[in-house]
Amino acid sequence: MKAALSAAEKGLRVILMEVRPWLGGNFDYRSADYLNGQTFHERAEQLAGEVATKENIRVFTHTANVGVYNNNLVTGFMVGKDGDAFDERYVEIRATSVVVATGCIERPLLFDNNERPGVMQAGTALRMANTYGLLPGKTAVFSIGHDLGLEAAIALSDLGMAIPVIADIREDGQDPALLKKILDRKITILKGWVASEAHGRKQVKKVTIKSVDGTVEKDFDCDLLVASAGFTPLTGPLVVNQAKLK
């Protein structure tokens, strides 16, 4: 959105493609502080409001990029909204230049029974709570490998979720401010630990976590396992076009 605003202010015609129903990315459902007392979702709302005021920015929501080709040919797949004259349509854009903010997907953790209902990623749990008002569980074990997992644990704890333990596969490197908030909420965090098995046939009932060297394990009762290994950028269509990653 910042790049689109910068281009628009220079008089360029801009098309902004967003796969989700509205602008904001993961800022939209994050309630942590962004800068100077402004939260992430407030920052997203501010930028989206600025974009809406620019007549030379066309926003295509519900639109996934499906290809980037020679001479800046960008293709997309758009899902129709209420009031549109179409259900789905294919779009082609021939651009003078292309600016890409790919976003990321969370990498799943691999462990026994990781497909059980009640296993979800940190961004999913946070989005369910802050966007849709649905607390995804009553008691959650976290097994994470990035700071968004810590941020999600703090936010969900403040919403009333019990969190007996956070297993962080990282031995160090956590944001000290987030660690302090975790300790202030009396949530146990085990560094260098990871989920090894989810128990329960139709729903998670218990989780086994282990130290990364496999020498110690502990069990915790829960109805939700928030599990995420980290982030991977969505660079597929760009790599096909031999884009250079920096």
C-alpha positions in Angstrom: 0.0 0.0 0.0 2.9 2.4 0.8 4.4 1.7 -2.7 1.1 2.2 -4.4 0.6 5.5 -2.6 4.1 6.6 -3.5 3.5 5.8 -7.2 0.1 7.5 -7.2 1.5 10.7 -5.7 3.8 10.9 -8.7 0.9 10.8 -11.0 1.1 7.1 -12.1 -1.9 4.9 -12.7 -1.7 2.1 -10.2 -3.5 -1.3 -9.9 -3.3 -2.9 -6.5 -4.1 -6.6 -6.4 -5.0 -8.2 -3.0 -6.0 -11.9 -2.6 -8.0 -11.2 0.6 -11.4 -9.5 0.7 -9.8 -6.3 2.0 -6.4 -4.6 2.3 -4.1 -5.0 5.2 -2.4 -8.3 5.1 -1.6 -9.8 8.5 -1.5 -6.3 9.9 -5.3 -6.4 9.8 -5.7 -8.9 12.6 -2.7 -8.0 14.8 -3.4 -6.0 17.9 0.2 -5.5 19.0 1.9 -2.1 18.9 3.2 -1.1 15.5 4.8 2.3 16.2 4.2 5.2 18.6 1.2 3.7 20.2 -0.5 2.8 16.9 -1.4 -0.9 16.6 -0.8 -3.0 13.5 -4.5 -3.1 12.5 -4.8 0.7 13.0 -1.8 1.1 10.7 -3.5 -1.1 8.1 -6.8 0.8 8.4 -4.9 4.1 8.0 -3.1 3.0 4.8 -6.2 1.5 3.3 -8.1 4.8 3.9 -5.3 6.7 2.2 -5.4 4.3 -0.8 -9.2 4.8 -1.1 -8.8 8.5 -1.5 -6.5 8.2 -4.6 -8.5 8.3 -7.9 -5.5 6.8 -9.8 -5.3 3.7 -7.7 -7.6 0.8 -8.7 -7.9 -1.9 -6.0 -8.7 -5.4 -7.0 -9.6 -7.4 -3.9 -10.4 -11.1 -4.0 -7.7 -11.3 -6.7 -4.9 -13.8 -6.7 -1.8 -13.3 -8.8 -1.4 -16.4 -10.9 1.5 -15.5 -13.2 4.2 -12.9 -14.0 5.6 -13.1 -17.5 7.9 -11.3 -19.9 7.5 -7.6 -20.5 5.7 -7.2 -17.2 2.5 -9.2 -18.1 0.8 -9.9 -14.8 -2.2 -12.2 -14.7 -4.7 -12.7 -11.9 -7.8 -14.6 -10.9 -10.6 -12.5 -9.5 -13.6 -13.8 -7.5 -16.8 -11.7 -7.8 -18.4 -9.9 -4.9 -22.0 -9.1 -4.2 -23.2 -6.8 -7.0 -20.6 -7.8 -9.5 -21.7 -9.0 -12.9 -19.5 -12.1 -12.7 -18.7 -14.9 -10.4 -15.1 -15.4 -11.5 -12.9 -13.8 -14.1 -9.4 -13.8 -15.4 -7.5 -10.5 -15.7 -4.4 -9.5 -17.7 -2.4 -6.4 -16.9 0.5 -5.1 -19.0 2.4 -2.8 -16.6 5.3 -0.4 -17.0 6.7 -1.7 -13.7 5.8 -4.2 -11.1 6.2 -3.9 -7.4 5.8 -7.1 -5.4 4.9 -7.6 -1.7 4.4 -11.4 -1.8 3.4 -12.0 1.8 4.3 -15.3 3.5 2.8 -18.5 4.5 3.5 -20.2 7.8 5.4 -23.5 7.5 3.6 -26.4 9.2 5.3 -28.4 11.9 5.6 -32.1 11.2 4.7 -34.4 14.1 2.5 -37.4 14.9 -1.2 -36.6 14.3 -0.6 -33.1 13.1 -3.8 -33.3 11.0 -6.1 -33.6 14.0 -8.9 -31.1 14.5 -7.7 -28.5 17.0 -4.2 -28.1 15.4 -3.8 -24.8 13.6 -1.1 -22.2 12.9 -0.5 -19.0 14.9 -1.8 -16.6 12.2 -5.0 -18.7 11.9 -5.7 -18.7 15.6 -5.0 -14.9 15.8 -7.1 -14.2 12.8 -10.1 -16.2 14.1 -10.1 -14.3 17.3 -9.4 -10.8 16.1 -11.2 -10.8 12.7 -14.1 -13.1 13.4 -14.5 -13.0 17.1 -14.1 -16.7 17.6 -11.8 -17.9 20.3 -10.4 -21.1 18.8 -10.0 -23.0 22.0 -10.1 -22.8 25.8 -6.7 -24.2 26.6 -3.9 -24.1 24.1 -0.3 -25.4 23.9 1.9 -23.4 21.5 4.7 -24.9 19.5 6.3 -22.2 17.5 9.4 -20.9 15.8 8.9 -17.2 15.3 7.9 -14.1 17.1 4.4 -13.9 15.6 3.7 -17.1 17.7 4.7 -15.2 20.8 2.5 -12.3 19.8 -0.4 -14.5 19.1 0.0 -16.2 22.5 -0.1 -12.8 24.3 -3.1 -11.6 22.4 -5.1 -14.9 22.9 -4.1 -15.0 26.6 -5.5 -11.5 27.0 -8.8 -12.7 25.4 -9.2 -15.4 28.1 -7.4 -18.4 26.6 -5.4 -20.5 29.1 -1.9 -21.3 27.8 0.0 -23.7 30.0 3.2 -23.7 27.9 4.9 -22.3 24.9 7.4 -24.6 23.2 9.8 -22.4 21.1 12.1 -24.4 18.9 14.6 -21.5 19.0 17.2 -21.6 21.7 17.5 -17.8 21.5 16.7 -14.8 19.2 13.2 -14.0 20.6 12.1 -10.4 20.9 12.9 -9.4 24.6 9.8 -7.2 24.8 7.6 -10.2 23.8 9.4 -12.5 26.3 8.7 -10.0 29.1 5.0 -9.9 28.2 4.9 -13.7 28.2 6.5 -13.8 31.7 4.3 -11.0 33.0 1.3 -13.2 32.1 2.9 -16.1 34.0 3.0 -18.3 30.8 5.8 -20.9 30.8 8.1 -20.8 27.8 10.5 -23.6 27.0 13.2 -22.6 24.6 14.6 -25.4 22.4 11.4 -27.5 22.7 8.9 -28.6 20.0 5.6 -30.6 19.7 6.2 -34.3 18.9 2.6 -35.7 19.1 -1.0 -34.6 19.3 -3.3 -37.0 21.2 -7.0 -37.5 20.6 -8.9 -39.2 17.9 -11.5 -36.7 16.8 -10.1 -33.7 18.7 -6.9 -32.7 20.3 -7.0 -33.7 24.0 -3.3 -33.7 24.9 0.0 -32.7 23.4 3.5 -34.2 23.9 6.4 -31.8 23.6 10.1 -32.7 23.5 13.4 -31.0 23.9 15.0 -30.7 20.4 17.7 -33.2 21.4 15.0 -35.7 22.2 16.1 -36.4 25.8 13.1 -35.0 27.7 9.4 -34.9 27.0 6.3 -33.5 28.8 2.6 -33.9 28.3 0.0 -31.1 28.6 -3.8 -31.4 28.4 -5.4 -29.0 25.9 -8.1 -28.6 23.3 -5.9 -26.6 20.9 -2.4 -26.9 19.6 -1.0 -23.8 17.9 1.9 -25.1 15.8 4.0 -23.1 13.3 7.7 -23.5 12.2 8.2 -20.1 10.6 7.5 -18.2 7.4 8.1 -18.9 3.7 7.6 -16.1 1.1 5.1 -16.7 -1.7 7.6 -16.3 -4.6 6.3 -19.1 -6.9 5.1 -17.0 -9.9 8.2 -14.8 -9.6 10.6 -17.7 -9.6 8.9 -19.1 -12.7 9.8 -15.8 -14.4 13.4 -16.1 -13.2 13.1 -13.2 -10.8 16.2 -12.6 -8.7 15.5 -12.7 -4.9 17.5 -10.3 -2.7 
